[in-house]
Amino acid sequence: MATQKLNALGLKCPQPILKVAAMLPQLQPGDILEIEADCPSFPNDIKAWSQRTGKTLLLCNTDANGKHSAQIQI
């Protein structure tokens, strides 16, 4: 099991989710993808994407500056 990181800071909807989807072929079942984003809709988008694709959203947090951090298990 490996952990990959994706920096989606500065990208606006739908680009962060498209970047997540583009990384899937590089990941194996059980791997964790850590994403950083600052798009205001990212928390809702990543939750919906995880449910739709059957991936496990481990966490999704937002700091005081509006930066979101999420972890998905593939």
C-alpha positions in Angstrom: 0.0 0.0 0.0 1.4 3.4 -1.1 0.5 7.0 -0.5 0.5 9.4 -3.4 0.0 13.2 -3.2 -1.9 15.5 -5.5 -1.5 19.3 -5.4 -4.7 20.8 -6.8 -4.2 24.3 -5.3 -5.2 27.1 -7.6 -7.4 24.8 -9.8 -11.1 25.5 -10.0 -14.0 23.2 -10.4 -14.0 20.7 -12.1 -10.2 20.5 -12.5 -9.4 19.1 -9.0 -11.7 16.1 -9.5 -10.5 15.6 -13.1 -6.9 15.4 -11.7 -8.0 12.9 -9.1 -9.6 10.7 -11.8 -6.5 11.0 -14.0 -4.4 9.6 -11.2 -6.4 6.4 -10.7 -4.5 4.3 -13.3 -1.3 4.9 -11.3 -2.8 3.6 -8.1 -3.4 0.1 -6.8 -6.3 -1.1 -4.6 -5.6 -0.1 -1.0 -3.4 2.9 -2.0 -4.2 6.3 -0.5 -4.4 9.5 -2.4 -3.8 12.7 -0.5 -5.2 15.8 -2.2 -4.8 19.5 -1.4 -7.2 22.0 -3.0 -8.6 25.5 -2.5 -11.6 25.4 -4.8 -14.6 26.3 -2.7 -16.7 23.4 -4.0 -14.0 20.8 -3.5 -15.3 19.2 -0.3 -18.8 18.6 -1.8 -17.2 17.5 -5.1 -14.8 15.0 -3.6 -17.6 13.5 -1.4 -19.9 13.0 -4.4 -17.1 11.6 -6.5 -16.1 9.1 -3.8 -19.6 7.9 -3.5 -20.2 7.7 -7.2 -16.9 5.7 -7.8 -17.0 3.5 -4.7 -13.8 4.9 -3.3 -13.4 5.5 0.4 -13.1 9.1 1.6 -11.0 8.8 4.7 -11.1 12.5 5.6 -11.8 15.9 4.2 -10.8 18.9 6.3 -10.7 22.7 5.6 -8.3 25.0 7.4 -9.0 28.6 8.4 -7.5 29.8 5.1 -9.9 27.8 3.0 -7.4 25.1 2.0 -8.9 21.6 1.8 -7.1 18.4 2.6 -8.6 15.1 1.6 -7.6 11.4 1.7 -9.1 8.7 -0.5 -8.4 5.0 -0.3 -8.5 3.4 -3.6 
